[in-house]
Amino acid sequence: MLRSGLRRAAIPTTEVNIWEDPEAAATVRDVAGGNETVPTVIVGDAALVNPSVDDVRKALAAAGVVVETRSQRARPARPPWLQRLRRRVGARSPSRGGAAVRAVWNETVLAESPDTIVVEGNHYFPPDSVDWDHLEASDRHTTCPWKGRASYYSVVVDGERNPDAAWVYPDPKPAASEIAGRLAFWHGVRVEGPD
């Protein structure tokens, strides 16, 4: 969990396998009261045993290391299927008007739009309304007899992971063409707004 949190925070790391490096193992035992506790993070003269991402940030700041914040980084690349979808149908503008529907997990808004499409009780959000910073592609795929093949994303917020909590039909069957490229959520993601 720390590894993915540091990656999302754009904090560069060098990993050392303490079971292959006796000197590193000795260092970890020294700072962890004789235990080989991982993760142990060394920042300058500071040693952090099983730290949070915020603990690492604070240690870096104390050591005078500057790390870009999320707002200073470029947005992650959009999935390739989204680029194909835009070329095929062009950018969609909201057509339903009214109040926005929001998908929320761990008090973080993952998607928000007045232009969702409801299919089988699920709100499908336009791809441009989704905060892609909180999604990681999953290896999971399922097939629906009438919608086609779905691809899944795991939701990640503040180092917590909700596996396969979002899905999309990048190239659905004709009967489901209206939801092409739109994301829906489940597994504890709260969908709020007009029904």
WOBEL-V717593 format. One record per residue. N is the residue number from 1. OMEGA is omega in whole degrees, -180 to 180 (none if undefined). Layout:
BEGIN
N;OMEGA + N;OMEGA
END
This chain:
BEGIN
1;179 + 2;-179 + 3;-178 + 4;178 + 5;178 + 6;179 + 7;180 + 8;180 + 9;180 + 10;177 + 11;-178 + 12;-179 + 13;169 + 14;-178 + 15;178 + 16;178 + 17;-175 + 18;178 + 19;176 + 20;-176 + 21;-177 + 22;179 + 23;178 + 24;179 + 25;179 + 26;178 + 27;180 + 28;179 + 29;180 + 30;-175 + 31;-177 + 32;176 + 33;178 + 34;180 + 35;174 + 36;-176 + 37;174 + 38;2 + 39;168 + 40;-176 + 41;177 + 42;177 + 43;-177 + 44;179 + 45;-177 + 46;176 + 47;-178 + 48;-180 + 49;180 + 50;-175 + 51;170 + 52;177 + 53;179 + 54;177 + 55;-180 + 56;178 + 57;-179 + 58;179 + 59;178 + 60;179 + 61;179 + 62;179 + 63;179 + 64;179 + 65;180 + 66;177 + 67;179 + 68;173 + 69;-180 + 70;-177 + 71;179 + 72;-178 + 73;173 + 74;177 + 75;179 + 76;179 + 77;177 + 78;179 + 79;-179 + 80;-179 + 81;179 + 82;178 + 83;178 + 84;-179 + 85;-180 + 86;178 + 87;-175 + 88;-174 + 89;-176 + 90;-179 + 91;178 + 92;174 + 93;-180 + 94;-178 + 95;-175 + 96;178 + 97;176 + 98;-177 + 99;-178 + 100;172 + 101;-178 + 102;170 + 103;-172 + 104;173 + 105;-177 + 106;178 + 107;178 + 108;179 + 109;-180 + 110;-180 + 111;178 + 112;-178 + 113;170 + 114;-173 + 115;175 + 116;175 + 117;-178 + 118;177 + 119;-180 + 120;177 + 121;-180 + 122;175 + 123;176 + 124;-176 + 125;175 + 126;-176 + 127;-180 + 128;179 + 129;-174 + 130;175 + 131;-175 + 132;178 + 133;-177 + 134;-179 + 135;175 + 136;-180 + 137;179 + 138;175 + 139;-176 + 140;174 + 141;174 + 142;180 + 143;175 + 144;-177 + 145;-178 + 146;179 + 147;-180 + 148;-174 + 149;179 + 150;173 + 151;-175 + 152;176 + 153;172 + 154;179 + 155;-180 + 156;180 + 157;177 + 158;176 + 159;177 + 160;-174 + 161;175 + 162;-172 + 163;173 + 164;-176 + 165;177 + 166;177 + 167;-178 + 168;171 + 169;-176 + 170;-178 + 171;-173 + 172;174 + 173;-176 + 174;-178 + 175;-179 + 176;-175 + 177;-179 + 178;-178 + 179;180 + 180;176 + 181;-180 + 182;-178 + 183;173 + 184;-175 + 185;175 + 186;179 + 187;175 + 188;175 + 189;-177 + 190;175 + 191;-175 + 192;174 + 193;-176 + 194;177 + 195;none
END
